[in-house]
């Protein structure tokens, strides 16, 4: 049974594939080994891979699960409350980005968002909440040399 999550996963797969096709038709892609499309192509292929996995997961889950009314799980917040909390967390992240830097504000945003979305396993919560901002900061700030806002405590984070 195809549900709206499967449709969204399918659209999220088609978007990077369409962008890859459009990007490949550009004149500048034949310039050199490292054309301006080198990094965006890598990001788009990663996006397409994750979207394909998501689509397969959603299609398999749709067959295995009996449809139930949304939001009826024990202790689950209504979707509108989750959405409001995530929007408030995003606003706080944008404000804190200039004050505390990317790593500290990104970690706080990720940990809060994961809790709001119902991630209760503390290894998963801590791993993604701390690990993802740390990996992104290290990759962009230190690896690629793209300056991200740093904290007032140290230029390292």
DARA-V598461 format. One record per pair of residues at least 12 apart in sequence whose C-alpha atoms are under 10 Angstrom apart, sorted by sequence separation. I is the first residue (numbers start at 1). GAP is how many residues later the second one is. D is the distance in Angstrom with one decimal. If there is no record, write none. Layout:
# DARA-V598461
I,GAP,D + I,GAP,D
This chain:
# DARA-V598461
93,12,5.7 + 94,12,9.4 + 96,12,9.6 + 113,12,9.8 + 114,12,9.3 + 137,12,9.5 + 24,13,8.4 + 92,13,8.4 + 93,13,6.8 + 96,13,9.6 + 112,13,9.5 + 137,13,9.5 + 23,14,7.2 + 93,14,9.5 + 111,14,6.7 + 114,14,8.5 + 115,14,9.6 + 142,14,8.7 + 93,15,8.0 + 94,15,9.7 + 110,15,8.8 + 111,15,7.2 + 114,15,7.2 + 141,15,9.0 + 142,15,9.9 + 90,16,9.7 + 92,16,9.6 + 93,16,6.1 + 110,16,9.3 + 111,16,9.5 + 113,16,8.6 + 141,16,9.1 + 20,17,9.5 + 23,17,9.0 + 24,17,9.0 + 92,17,8.1 + 93,17,9.5 + 111,17,7.9 + 112,17,8.2 + 23,18,8.1 + 91,18,9.8 + 110,18,7.6 + 111,18,4.6 + 138,18,9.3 + 89,19,8.9 + 90,19,7.2 + 107,19,9.5 + 110,19,4.8 + 111,19,7.3 + 137,19,9.8 + 138,19,8.8 + 20,20,8.9 + 89,20,6.2 + 90,20,9.8 + 109,20,8.0 + 110,20,7.5 + 137,20,7.9 + 19,21,9.6 + 20,21,6.7 + 89,21,9.1 + 107,21,9.0 + 108,21,7.7 + 109,21,9.9 + 110,21,9.7 + 19,22,8.9 + 20,22,9.8 + 107,22,5.7 + 108,22,8.4 + 110,22,8.3 + 86,23,8.8 + 89,23,7.5 + 90,23,9.1 + 106,23,8.4 + 107,23,5.4 + 110,23,7.8 + 134,23,8.9 + 20,24,6.9 + 86,24,10.0 + 89,24,7.3 + 106,24,8.5 + 107,24,8.3 + 109,24,9.4 + 16,25,9.2 + 19,25,7.6 + 20,25,8.0 + 107,25,8.1 + 108,25,9.4 + 18,26,9.7 + 86,26,8.4 + 87,26,9.7 + 104,26,9.2 + 106,26,8.8 + 107,26,5.8 + 16,27,8.9 + 17,27,7.5 + 85,27,9.1 + 86,27,6.2 + 89,27,9.9 + 103,27,8.8 + 106,27,5.7 + 107,27,7.9 + 16,28,5.3 + 17,28,7.9 + 20,28,9.6 + 85,28,8.1 + 86,28,9.5 + 105,28,9.0 + 106,28,8.7 + 15,29,9.0 + 16,29,7.3 + 103,29,9.6 + 104,29,8.4 + 16,30,9.1 + 17,30,9.1 + 83,30,10.0 + 86,30,7.5 + 103,30,5.9 + 104,30,9.2 + 106,30,9.6 + 13,31,9.9 + 16,31,6.6 + 17,31,6.6 + 82,31,8.9 + 85,31,7.3 + 86,31,8.7 + 102,31,7.9 + 103,31,6.4 + 106,31,9.2 + 15,32,9.2 + 16,32,5.7 + 85,32,9.6 + 102,32,9.3 + 103,32,9.5 + 15,33,8.2 + 16,33,9.5 + 83,33,9.1 + 103,33,8.6 + 13,34,7.7 + 14,34,7.9 + 82,34,6.2 + 83,34,9.3 + 102,34,9.5 + 103,34,6.3 + 12,35,8.4 + 13,35,5.4 + 16,35,8.9 + 81,35,9.1 + 82,35,6.9 + 102,35,7.2 + 103,35,9.2 + 12,36,7.8 + 13,36,8.1 + 15,36,9.6 + 82,36,9.5 + 13,37,8.3 + 14,37,8.7 + 12,38,9.3 + 13,38,4.9 + 14,38,9.3 + 79,38,9.3 + 12,39,5.9 + 13,39,6.0 + 77,39,8.2 + 102,39,9.8 + 11,40,8.8 + 12,40,8.5 + 13,40,9.3 + 76,40,9.4 + 77,40,8.6 + 9,41,9.7 + 10,41,7.5 + 13,41,8.8 + 76,41,8.9 + 77,41,8.7 + 9,42,6.2 + 10,42,7.8 + 12,42,9.1 + 13,42,7.7 + 76,42,7.5 + 8,43,9.6 + 9,43,7.7 + 12,43,8.6 + 75,43,9.3 + 9,44,9.0 + 10,44,8.6 + 11,44,9.3 + 105,44,10.0 + 9,45,6.2 + 10,45,6.0 + 103,45,8.8 + 105,45,9.9 + 8,46,9.7 + 9,46,4.9 + 10,46,9.3 + 102,46,6.4 + 103,46,8.3 + 104,46,8.6 + 105,46,9.0 + 8,47,8.5 + 9,47,8.7 + 101,47,7.5 + 102,47,5.4 + 103,47,7.3 + 104,47,7.2 + 6,48,8.4 + 7,48,8.3 + 9,48,9.4 + 10,48,9.6 + 101,48,4.6 + 102,48,6.1 + 103,48,7.7 + 5,49,9.5 + 6,49,6.1 + 9,49,7.5 + 10,49,9.9 + 100,49,8.0 + 101,49,4.1 + 102,49,7.4 + 5,50,8.5 + 6,50,8.6 + 8,50,9.8 + 9,50,9.3 + 98,50,9.8 + 99,50,8.6 + 100,50,6.9 + 101,50,4.2 + 6,51,8.8 + 7,51,9.2 + 97,51,9.3 + 98,51,6.5 + 99,51,8.6 + 100,51,4.6 + 101,51,7.4 + 6,52,5.5 + 7,52,9.5 + 97,52,6.8 + 98,52,8.2 + 99,52,7.0 + 100,52,6.4 + 101,52,9.4 + 5,53,6.8 + 6,53,6.2 + 97,53,8.4 + 98,53,8.3 + 99,53,7.4 + 100,53,8.4 + 101,53,9.7 + 103,53,9.6 + 104,53,7.7 + 4,54,9.8 + 5,54,8.9 + 6,54,9.7 + 97,54,8.6 + 98,54,9.5 + 101,54,9.4 + 103,54,6.0 + 3,55,8.7 + 6,55,9.5 + 96,55,9.8 + 102,55,7.7 + 2,56,8.6 + 3,56,8.6 + 6,56,8.0 + 101,56,7.3 + 1,57,10.0 + 2,57,6.9 + 5,57,9.0 + 100,57,9.3 + 1,58,7.6 + 2,58,9.9 + 1,59,9.3 + 2,59,9.9 + 3,59,7.1 + 1,60,9.3 + 2,60,6.6 + 1,61,5.7 + 2,61,8.3 + 1,62,5.9 + 1,63,9.3 + 1,64,9.4 + 3,64,9.5 + 1,65,9.6 + 1,66,9.4
